[in-house]
Amino acid sequence: MSDLFGTYPTRTRVTLWNGDCLELMKRIPDGSIDLVVTSPPYDNLRTYNDSLEWSFEVFKPIALELTRCLAAGGVIVWNVADATIKGSETGSSFRQALYFKDECGLNLHDTMIWNKPNNVPRPSNRYEQSFEYMFILSKGKPKSVNLIKDKTNVSFGRKLSGNLASKSGRIKLHGSGKTVSQFGTRNNVWEINTQNGKHEYDHPAVFPIQLANDHILSWSNPGDTVLDPFMGSGTTGVACRNTGRSFIGIEKDATYFEIAKRRVR
């Protein structure tokens, strides 16, 4: 049922479990997970080798178990989207986010968007959907926030002067003011291409490595422990290896588990 890799020079640990995440998460001590980065099999949009029938009733105990495992100040990155059934979107994404907030007691720290520029258009009577939600949920105030600064400032090199808005009202910059830096904090809409997992890793929905990597950098620190209870092809684990985080990955389907094990190794 389990496969435990050793300790690496970065002082991180990788643990991979093949089985049901609800049962296997019971092995994880209370408050020991710093970050969860995952995408559940939302709205049964894919079959995943018929390994799981997803529903809100299946979701609820998993959400509670994730909350139990999460450390104070820990963060859950919950990447989901909605199916369209009989002409209406299900809204299950928001229902899950509100359950985390209202029933699990987590903060909805941010509602982020994953915009997929290379999304393949499909015939429809509505505008083409090219995004997914990334709900950032925290147990209290996030203890690790390392916002990525890679947004080019159009005013790079200029000196600020005059009045600037602040939380307390209007403030006056004295003298010549600050010089605008080359890069500012990116916004909460991330444009990242999807990855052809079926072709590359024999998995229908592979996380882009950049998506996992950037969330891990944003919401954790080196040496922290990251959990992915729906590991799939193991992208979150690969990103943890690349960034010096410990990783616990759980995957129910044996075929996908072997793919993840090879990739993380």
DRENTORMI-544151 format. One record per residue: residue in one letter; x, y, z of N, C-alpha, C in turn. Coordinates in steps of 0.05 Angstrom, whole numbers, plus 5000, padded with zeros to 4 digits. Example, Ala and Ser with C-alpha at 12.3 -4.5 7.8 and 13.67 -1.06 7.14 Angstrom:
DRENTORMI-544151
a526448865156524649105156526449345156;s525749555142527349795143525850015157;
//
This chain:
DRENTORMI-544151
m501649765000500050005000501750255000;s504250245010505750485012508550455001;d509750674994512450674983513850914995;l515850875011517251085025520051125013;f520551355002523251414993524851535016;g527451545013529151635035529351935038;t531252015055531752295060533852395040;y533352625028535052735008537052935019;p539053005004541053205014539753475022;t537453535011536153785017534653765044;r534953545058533553485083530553485079;t529653395057526753355052526153065050;r523653005053522752725053520452695033;v520352475019518252415000516852155008;t514252175012512651945019510351914999;l510151684986508051634966506351404975;w503751444975501851234983499951174960;n499450924956497550824936495050724951;g492850874948490350794962488451024965;d486350984980484351184984485351405002;c485151654993486351885008484951925035;l482351875036480851915061481951735083;e482551485076483551295095486551345102;l488051405081490951435085491651695099;m490051905096490652155110490452125140;k489051915149488851865178491551805190;r493551725174496251675184497751935189;i496752155178498152415180497452545206;p499452625222498952755248497453015245;d495953085265494453345266496453575262;g495653765245497154015242500053985232;s500553775216503253725207503853805178;i501753895163501953965135502054265132;d504154365119504354655115502854755091;l502554585070501254665046500054425032;v497654465021496354275003496154394976;v497154264956496854354928495554114913;t493054154904491653924892489454014874;s488553824857486253864840484653604841;p482353614855480653374858479353304831;p478153064829476752984804474053114802;y474053384801471553534803469553474781;d467053464790464653434773464853194754;n466553004760466852764743467152824714;l468753034708469253114681471052914666;r472652764682474352554671473952294687;t474452074675473951814689476151724707;y478651804701481051724716480951414721;n480651264699480550974700478350874719;d476151034722473950964739474750914768;s476851064777477951024804476251164825;l474651364818473151504838470651634826;e468351604839465951754832465751994851;w466052234840466252474856463552594861;s463052684885460552824892461053004916;f459153164923459553344946459653184972;e458252954973458352784996461052654999;v462352594977465052484978466952704987;f466552944977468253164983468353245012;k466053245026465853365053467853235073;p467852965076469752855096472652895088;i473252915062475952965053476853245061;a474953445058475553715066476053735096;l474553595112474953595141477553465148;e478353255135480853125141483253295132;l483053435110485153615102485453845122;t483253945132483354155152484754055178;r484153815186485453695210488453685206;c489353595183492253565177493653825175;l492254045168493554295162494554435187;a497054535185498254685207496954955210;a497255075234496355345238497855525218;g496355685203497555855183498055715156;g497455455155497755295131495755375109;v496355295085494655385062493855135045;i491455145035490454955015490055094989;v491354994968490855094940488954884928;w486454964923484354784914483554864885;n484654714866484254784837481854624826;v479754764818477254634809475954794787;a474054664774472354794754469654664755;d467754774739464954674740464254544713;a462754334715461654214691459154374683;t458354354658455854474648453954244643;i451754234658449754014656447054134649;k445854044628443254144619443154454617;g445354554606445454844600446255014623;s446854904646447555064670450154964683;e451855144690454255074705453354974733;t454854774744453954654769454354834793;g456455004792457055174815458355024838;s459154774833460354614855462954724865;s464454874848466855004857466355184880;f464455364878463855554899462655404924;r461155204919459955054941462154924958;q464254824945466454704959468054924974;a468555144961470055364974468555464999;l465955484997464355585020464255375042;y464355115035464354905055467054925071;f469254955057471854995071471655235090;k470355445081470255695097468255665120;d465755585115463655585135463655345153;e464255115142464154865158466854775169;c468954835155471654755164473054985179;g472055225177473155455191475655575179;l476155515153478455625139477855905128;n479856065124479556325111479756285081;l478056425066478256435037480156665031;h482756605031484756815029484756945002;d484256794980484256914954482756724935;t481456834915480256674893481856744869;m483556554860485256604838484156464813;i485156544790484356434765486756324750;w486456084740488355964722487255994694;n488356184679487556234651489256064633;k488055914615489455724598489355824569;p491455964560491556084533491355884511;n492355644516492355434494489955254496;n487855344510485455184511484255144484;v483354904478482254834451479254914451;p478455094433475555174431473754934424;r471354934435469354734429466754874421;p465254764402462754884394460954924418;s459755164420458055214443456355464438;n454255504454452655744452453355954473;r455755914485456756104505459656164499;y460856374511463656434507465356194517;e467456144502469155914508470355944536;q470055744552471155744579474155664578;s475855844588478755794586480155824612;f478655784634479955824661478855624681;e480355604703479555444726480055614751;y478555544772478955694798481255564813;m482655734828484655644847484055784873;f482555654891481755764916484155734936;i484955954948487055954967485855974995;l485955755010484655735036486755715057;s486455855079488455845100487255795127;k488755665145487955615172488955855189;g487356065191488256315202489856465182;k491456655192493056815174495356635162;p495756645136497856485124500556545136;k502056335144504556385157506856425137;s506456335112508456365091507256495067;v508056735061507056885037509556995023;n510156875000512456964984511457034956;l510257274954508957344929511057374907;i510457264884512257264862512157534848;k514557644843514657914830515957874803;d514257844783515257814755513457974735;k511858154746510158324729511758574721;t512258614696513858844687512359104692;n513759284705512659554711513159734687;v510959844676511260024653512660284660;s512660354686513960594696516760544707;f517960314699520560244710522560474707;g523960534729526060744729525061024735;r522461064734521461334741521361374771;k521461624779521261684807518461774814;l517361664835514761744844514762004859;s512662154855512362414869509462474873;g508862664890506062744895504762564915;n502062544913500462394932500062104922;l500161924941499561644936497461544955;a495761364946493661264963494861064983;s493761065007494560865028492160785043;k492460575060490160485075489060695094;s490860875103490061075122489161335109;g489061345082488261585068490261665047;r490861925045492762015025495362085039;i497562005028500162065039501862225019;k503662385029505362555012508162445011;l509162394987511862314984513662564985;h515762555002517562785004519862754985;g520962974976523262964959522662844932;s524562694921524162594894522562334894;g522162204917520561964919522061714911;k520661494911521861244905522161204875;t524061034867524360964839522860704834;v521260704813519660464807521460234799;s521060004812522759774806521859654779;q523559474769523059354743520659164744;f520459024766518258824768516558874793;g513958834790512158844813510758574817;t509158564838507758314844505758244823;r505757994814503857914793501057924804;n499057924787496257924796495357634801;n492757604808491857334816490557184793;v490957274768490257124744492857034731;w493256764732495756654722495356524694;e496756624675496556504648498756294645;i497856044645499655814642498355614624;n499855524604498855334585498255064598;t496254924588495754654597497954474586;q498054234598500154044590498753794579;n499753694556498553454544499353204558;g498053154581498852934598498352664585;k496152644570495552384558497752294539;h498952494526501152424507503752384522;e504352544542506952534555507052334578;y504952324594505052154618502751954621;d501151924600498851744600496951804623;h496452064626494552154647492852374634;p490252384638488552574624488652864633;a489752914657489753184667492253244684;v494453274670496953334684497153624692;f497753674717498353944727500754054711;p500654304701503054424690505054454713;i507554394709509554414730509854694740;q509454894723509655174732507455244752;l505055134748502855194765503455094794;a504354844795504954724822507354874834;n509454914818511855044827511355324839;d509755484825509355764833507655774859;h505655594862504155584887505855494910;i507555304905509355204927511255424935;l512355574916514055804923512556024938;s510056064931508456284942507556234971;w506855984977505455925002506955745021;s509555695016511155525034514055615033;n515655495050518555545052520055285049;p522555305041524255055039524154895065;g523854635062523654465086520854415095;d518854565086516054525093515054265081;t512754165091511553925081509053995065;v508953885040506753935021505353675016;l502653685016500953455011499453484986;d499253274970497353254947495852994950;p493253004959491752764963490652644938;f490752794916489952694889492352724871;m494352564875497052614864497152584833;g495452414822495452374793498152284783;s499252434764501852364752504252474768;g503752604791505952674809507152944805;t505853124791507153384785507753544810;t505953544830506453684855508953574869;g509353314868511753194879514253274865;v514153284839516453374823517253664831;a515153834833515654114841516854134869;c515953964887517053964914520053874914;r520653674898523453594895525153824884;n524053974865525554184853525954424871;t524254454891524254694908525054644937;g525754394943526754334970524554314991;r522254214984520054165003519653865006;s518853775030518053505034515353465022;f514753215014512353164999510952905008;i508352925011506652685015504652674992;g504752464977502952434954501252184956;i498652214951496751984953495351954926;e495251714915493951664890492451394892;k489951394885488351154887488850954865;d489151064840489450884817492250784815;a492550514813495250394814496950474790;t495650504766497150574742498250854745;y496651044753497551314757499651334779;f499351164800501251164822504051094811;e504150894794506850804783508051024766;i506351174751507351394735508451614753;a506951684774507951884793510451794807;k510651544814513051454828515551474810;r515251414784517451444766518251734763;r516251914760516852194756518152324780;v517152264804518252384828521052284833;r521552034827524251924830526152064811;
//
